[in-house]
Amino acid sequence: MQSEYIALSGWVIPISKTMQAHGIDVQAAFDACGIAAADLENLESRMAVAKLSSLVAYCNARLPGKDFSVQVGKHFHPGMFHALGYAMMSSASLEDALLRIVRYKRVLSNACWADVREEPAGLAIRTMPVFNEVTGKPALGRWEIEIFFATLVTFAREAVETALRPLHVSFHTPPPEQGAAYLEDFFGCDIHFNAGCNVVVFDREQAAQKLLTHSMMLTQSHEKMLDEYLSRVDQNDLANRVKCRIQDKLALGSPTQADIASTLGMSLRNLQRKLSEQGTSFKDILEQTRRKLALEYIEQRHLTLGEIAYLVGFSSAANFNRAFKRWTGVSPGEFRVSHSVTA
């Protein structure tokens, strides 16, 4: 059972900006909600979700329209999400950014699950809070979910089109006591309540549109930072720690399982057993890591196919070609041509 639900303290950045914009005394609010300077000491710090929820409730009570959630959403800044925010901005498309949010959701919080899926109407990102096994209460309340969705839509409007409107938005909670006008005004679409889960559905064409800020080199750099961050804050996620060590060593050749075990200060047998308990293996992680990096390097036209082969740990271009064809069904050269990748 999860003993404490935590979130990245970067969420306080847009909350503080919103407080300042509406004349709410920031320090008084922090004092009232038990938030100390230590909770906000750097962008990597974590804090209890309960404190954030208390802060949002404190502020919402001081706005006549009780619309603090969407006001916070308007103050999105990449820095609030650590390196994830910048990885979102450098993603290939809105869909790519949403998938990245889901992949690195634990950076933001452990208080909910999230996924992205195709729906008949468009591309949907879904989320639901974790429910406490003892109290039965959700780790995130209505306003926190509203803030998350408002933040996503603000990001989409900045990255794709300022007039972007989701196709529809659904919440698992009942309608707000003050009515849903503030949500309808912000999202610009139909809002549904008492749904099975919380969902924002984006137009498929808009979700696939290439972002002007796309840079695979920047995305790779940010993802490496995110992987290393997760390996520090979640020591139980051995698979991610192994992936980080593999990425560090690949350019010098394919690391062995014994190499990685030694780097992590573990015996080979202990590493194998713990990975098996997590439903994976060293071989699977190595394969997945190589495949992901190879597909990203293919986008970088300044890299030759031979250079990519060595960067992902193959001793020869022939071995790389065989692996790449196993992953994609085509050779690296054919893949690069068919995808018409530009720098």
C-alpha positions as CSV (number, residue, x, y, z in Angstrom):
1,M,0.0,0.0,0.0
2,Q,1.3,3.5,-0.9
3,S,2.0,5.2,2.5
4,E,2.4,8.7,1.0
5,Y,1.4,10.3,-2.3
6,I,3.9,12.8,-3.5
7,A,4.3,15.3,-6.4
8,L,7.0,17.3,-8.0
9,S,7.3,20.6,-6.2
10,G,7.4,22.4,-9.6
11,W,3.6,22.4,-9.4
12,V,4.0,25.3,-7.0
13,I,5.4,27.5,-9.7
14,P,2.1,28.1,-11.6
15,I,0.2,28.1,-8.3
16,S,2.3,30.9,-6.9
17,K,2.1,32.9,-10.1
18,T,-1.7,32.5,-10.0
19,M,-1.8,33.6,-6.4
20,Q,0.2,36.7,-7.2
21,A,-2.0,37.5,-10.2
22,H,-5.1,37.4,-7.9
23,G,-3.6,39.2,-4.9
24,I,-3.4,36.2,-2.6
25,D,-0.6,36.5,-0.1
26,V,1.8,33.6,-1.1
27,Q,3.7,33.3,2.2
28,A,0.5,33.4,4.3
29,A,-0.9,30.7,2.1
30,F,2.2,28.6,2.5
31,D,2.1,29.0,6.3
32,A,-1.5,28.1,6.4
33,C,-0.9,24.9,4.5
34,G,2.3,23.8,6.2
35,I,4.5,24.4,3.2
36,A,8.1,25.2,4.2
37,A,11.0,26.5,2.2
38,A,12.6,23.1,2.3
39,D,9.6,21.7,0.3
40,L,10.6,24.0,-2.5
41,E,14.4,24.0,-2.3
42,N,15.0,23.0,-5.9
43,L,13.2,21.8,-9.0
44,E,13.9,18.2,-8.1
45,S,12.3,18.3,-4.7
46,R,9.1,16.4,-3.9
47,M,6.3,17.3,-1.6
48,A,3.2,15.6,-0.2
49,V,0.2,15.8,-2.5
50,A,-2.0,16.5,0.6
51,K,-0.1,19.8,1.0
52,L,-0.6,20.8,-2.6
53,S,-4.3,19.9,-2.3
54,S,-4.6,22.0,0.8
55,L,-2.9,25.0,-1.0
56,V,-5.3,24.7,-4.0
57,A,-8.3,24.6,-1.7
58,Y,-7.1,27.6,0.3
59,C,-6.6,29.6,-2.9
60,N,-9.8,28.5,-4.6
61,A,-11.8,29.6,-1.6
62,R,-10.5,33.1,-2.1
63,L,-11.5,33.5,-5.8
64,P,-15.1,34.7,-6.3
65,G,-15.5,32.5,-9.3
66,K,-14.0,29.4,-7.6
67,D,-12.1,28.8,-10.8
68,F,-8.5,28.7,-9.4
69,S,-7.8,25.4,-11.3
70,V,-8.1,26.8,-14.8
71,Q,-6.3,30.0,-13.7
72,V,-3.4,27.8,-12.7
73,G,-3.5,26.0,-16.0
74,K,-3.0,29.3,-17.8
75,H,0.4,29.7,-16.2
76,F,2.0,26.6,-17.7
77,H,5.8,26.9,-18.0
78,P,8.1,24.0,-19.1
79,G,10.2,24.4,-15.9
80,M,7.3,23.4,-13.7
81,F,7.7,19.8,-15.0
82,H,11.5,19.6,-14.5
83,A,13.1,18.2,-17.7
84,L,9.8,16.7,-18.7
85,G,8.4,20.1,-19.6
86,Y,11.3,20.8,-22.0
87,A,11.1,17.3,-23.4
88,M,7.4,18.0,-24.1
89,M,8.3,21.2,-25.9
90,S,10.9,19.5,-28.1
91,S,8.7,16.5,-28.9
92,A,7.8,15.7,-32.5
93,S,4.1,16.3,-32.1
94,L,1.4,16.8,-29.5
95,E,0.8,13.0,-29.5
96,D,4.5,12.4,-28.9
97,A,4.4,14.9,-26.0
98,L,1.4,13.2,-24.4
99,L,3.0,9.8,-24.7
100,R,6.1,11.2,-23.0
101,I,3.9,12.6,-20.2
102,V,2.5,9.1,-19.6
103,R,5.9,7.5,-19.8
104,Y,7.4,9.8,-17.2
105,K,4.2,10.4,-15.2
106,R,6.1,9.3,-12.0
107,V,8.2,12.5,-12.3
108,L,5.0,14.5,-11.8
109,S,3.4,12.4,-9.1
110,N,2.7,8.9,-7.9
111,A,-0.9,9.8,-7.1
112,C,-2.6,8.7,-10.3
113,W,-2.3,6.5,-13.4
114,A,-2.5,7.8,-17.0
115,D,-2.5,6.5,-20.5
116,V,-3.0,7.7,-24.1
117,R,-5.3,5.8,-26.5
118,E,-7.0,6.2,-29.9
119,E,-10.7,6.8,-29.7
120,P,-13.2,7.0,-32.6
121,A,-13.4,10.8,-32.1
122,G,-9.6,11.5,-31.7
123,L,-6.6,11.0,-29.5
124,A,-7.4,10.7,-25.7
125,I,-5.2,11.1,-22.6
126,R,-6.9,9.5,-19.6
127,T,-6.1,9.6,-15.9
128,M,-7.5,8.5,-12.6
129,P,-6.3,9.1,-9.1
130,V,-5.1,6.3,-6.9
131,F,-7.5,5.4,-4.1
132,N,-6.2,5.0,-0.6
133,E,-6.6,1.4,0.4
134,V,-7.5,2.4,4.0
135,T,-9.7,5.4,3.6
136,G,-11.0,4.7,0.2
137,K,-10.5,8.3,-0.7
138,P,-8.8,9.4,-4.0
139,A,-5.3,10.8,-3.7
140,L,-6.2,13.7,-6.0
141,G,-9.4,15.8,-5.8
142,R,-11.5,17.5,-8.4
143,W,-9.4,20.7,-8.6
144,E,-6.1,18.8,-9.0
145,I,-7.5,16.9,-12.0
146,E,-8.8,20.2,-13.4
147,I,-5.4,21.8,-13.0
148,F,-3.7,18.9,-14.8
149,F,-6.1,19.0,-17.8
150,A,-6.0,22.8,-18.0
151,T,-2.2,22.7,-18.0
152,L,-2.2,20.1,-20.8
153,V,-4.5,22.2,-22.9
154,T,-2.5,25.4,-22.3
155,F,0.6,23.5,-23.4
156,A,-1.2,22.2,-26.5
157,R,-2.3,25.7,-27.4
158,E,1.2,27.1,-27.1
159,A,2.7,24.2,-29.1
160,V,0.1,23.6,-31.8
161,E,-2.4,26.4,-32.2
162,T,-3.6,29.1,-29.8
163,A,-7.2,28.6,-30.7
164,L,-7.0,24.8,-30.1
165,R,-10.1,23.3,-28.4
166,P,-10.3,19.7,-27.2
167,L,-13.1,17.7,-28.8
168,H,-14.5,17.0,-25.3
169,V,-13.4,16.7,-21.7
170,S,-14.8,14.3,-19.1
171,F,-14.4,14.2,-15.3
172,H,-15.1,11.3,-13.0
173,T,-16.5,13.7,-10.4
174,P,-20.0,15.2,-10.2
175,P,-20.5,18.8,-11.6
176,P,-19.0,21.6,-9.5
177,E,-21.4,23.3,-7.1
178,Q,-21.0,26.6,-8.8
179,G,-21.7,25.1,-12.2
180,A,-19.4,24.2,-15.1
181,A,-19.3,27.5,-17.0
182,Y,-15.7,28.3,-16.0
183,L,-14.6,24.9,-17.4
184,E,-16.6,25.3,-20.6
185,D,-15.2,28.8,-21.1
186,F,-11.6,27.6,-20.7
187,F,-11.7,24.3,-22.6
188,G,-14.2,25.6,-25.3
189,C,-15.9,22.3,-25.6
190,D,-18.5,20.0,-24.0
191,I,-17.8,19.0,-20.5
192,H,-19.1,15.7,-19.1
193,F,-19.2,14.6,-15.4
194,N,-19.6,11.3,-13.5
195,A,-17.6,9.6,-16.2
196,G,-15.7,6.3,-15.8
197,C,-12.4,8.2,-15.8
198,N,-11.0,11.7,-16.5
199,V,-10.4,12.2,-20.3
200,V,-9.3,15.0,-22.6
201,V,-9.8,14.1,-26.3
202,F,-7.8,16.0,-28.9
203,D,-8.4,16.3,-32.7
204,R,-6.3,13.5,-34.3
205,E,-4.9,15.9,-37.0
206,Q,-3.9,18.5,-34.5
207,A,-2.3,15.8,-32.3
208,A,-0.2,14.6,-35.2
209,Q,0.9,18.1,-36.3
210,K,4.7,18.5,-36.1
211,L,5.7,21.0,-33.5
212,L,7.9,23.9,-34.5
213,T,10.0,23.4,-31.4
214,H,10.8,19.8,-32.2
215,S,14.4,18.7,-31.6
216,M,15.2,15.0,-31.2
217,M,18.7,15.9,-29.8
218,L,17.1,18.0,-27.1
219,T,14.5,15.4,-26.4
220,Q,17.2,12.7,-26.0
221,S,19.1,14.9,-23.6
222,H,16.0,15.7,-21.5
223,E,15.0,12.0,-21.4
224,K,18.4,11.0,-20.1
225,M,18.0,13.6,-17.3
226,L,14.5,12.2,-16.6
227,D,15.7,8.6,-16.4
228,E,18.5,9.5,-14.1
229,Y,16.1,11.6,-11.9
230,L,13.7,8.6,-11.6
231,S,16.6,6.3,-10.7
232,R,17.5,8.6,-7.8
233,V,14.0,9.2,-6.5
234,D,12.7,5.6,-7.0
235,Q,15.4,3.1,-5.9
236,N,12.9,0.3,-6.2
237,D,12.6,0.8,-10.0
238,L,15.6,-1.4,-10.8
239,A,14.6,-1.7,-14.5
240,N,15.0,2.0,-15.0
241,R,18.3,2.1,-13.1
242,V,19.6,-0.7,-15.4
243,K,18.4,1.2,-18.5
244,C,20.3,4.3,-17.3
245,R,23.5,2.4,-16.8
246,I,23.1,0.7,-20.2
247,Q,22.7,4.1,-21.9
248,D,25.8,5.4,-20.2
249,K,27.9,2.5,-21.6
250,L,26.4,1.7,-25.0
251,A,28.7,4.1,-27.0
252,L,31.6,2.0,-25.7
253,G,30.1,-1.3,-26.8
254,S,27.3,-3.5,-25.6
255,P,27.6,-3.9,-21.9
256,T,27.3,-7.3,-20.3
257,Q,24.9,-8.1,-17.5
258,A,27.8,-8.7,-15.2
259,D,29.1,-5.2,-16.1
260,I,25.8,-3.6,-15.1
261,A,25.4,-5.7,-11.9
262,S,28.9,-4.5,-10.8
263,T,28.0,-0.9,-11.6
264,L,24.9,-1.2,-9.4
265,G,26.8,-2.9,-6.6
266,M,24.9,-6.1,-7.0
267,S,25.7,-9.7,-7.7
268,L,24.8,-11.1,-11.1
269,R,22.3,-13.6,-9.6
270,N,20.7,-10.9,-7.4
271,L,20.2,-8.6,-10.5
272,Q,18.7,-11.4,-12.5
273,R,16.3,-12.4,-9.7
274,K,15.1,-8.8,-9.0
275,L,14.6,-8.0,-12.7
276,S,12.6,-11.2,-13.0
277,E,10.4,-10.1,-10.0
278,Q,9.7,-6.9,-11.9
279,G,8.6,-8.9,-15.0
280,T,11.6,-8.2,-17.2
281,S,15.2,-9.2,-17.9
282,F,18.5,-7.6,-18.8
283,K,18.2,-8.9,-22.4
284,D,14.7,-7.2,-22.7
285,I,15.9,-3.9,-21.3
286,L,19.0,-3.9,-23.5
287,E,16.9,-4.6,-26.6
288,Q,14.3,-2.0,-25.8
289,T,17.0,0.6,-25.1
290,R,18.9,0.0,-28.3
291,R,15.7,0.0,-30.4
292,K,14.5,3.3,-28.9
293,L,17.8,5.1,-29.3
294,A,18.3,3.7,-32.8
295,L,14.9,5.1,-33.9
296,E,15.8,8.5,-32.4
297,Y,19.2,8.6,-33.9
298,I,17.8,7.8,-37.4
299,E,16.1,11.2,-37.2
300,Q,19.4,13.0,-36.9
301,R,20.6,13.2,-40.5
302,H,24.1,14.3,-39.6
303,L,24.7,10.8,-38.2
304,T,25.7,8.1,-40.6
305,L,24.2,4.7,-40.3
306,G,27.6,3.3,-39.3
307,E,27.9,5.9,-36.5
308,I,24.4,5.0,-35.2
309,A,25.4,1.3,-35.1
310,Y,28.3,2.1,-32.8
311,L,26.3,4.6,-30.7
312,V,23.8,1.8,-29.8
313,G,26.5,-0.7,-29.0
314,F,26.9,-2.8,-32.1
315,S,30.4,-3.9,-33.2
316,S,29.5,-3.8,-36.9
317,A,27.0,-2.2,-39.2
318,A,25.9,-5.7,-40.4
319,N,24.8,-6.7,-36.9
320,F,23.0,-3.4,-36.5
321,N,21.2,-3.8,-39.8
322,R,20.0,-7.3,-38.8
323,A,18.7,-6.0,-35.4
324,F,17.1,-3.0,-37.0
325,K,15.3,-5.1,-39.5
326,R,14.1,-7.4,-36.7
327,W,12.7,-4.3,-34.9
328,T,11.0,-2.6,-37.8
329,G,10.8,-5.0,-40.7
330,V,13.1,-2.8,-42.9
331,S,16.8,-1.8,-43.0
332,P,18.0,1.4,-41.4
333,G,18.5,3.0,-44.8
334,E,15.0,2.1,-46.0
335,F,13.5,3.4,-42.8
336,R,15.3,6.7,-43.1
337,V,14.2,7.2,-46.7
338,S,10.6,6.1,-46.2
339,H,10.1,8.4,-43.3
340,S,11.6,11.4,-45.2
341,V,13.3,12.6,-42.0
342,T,14.8,16.1,-42.1
343,A,17.3,17.6,-39.7
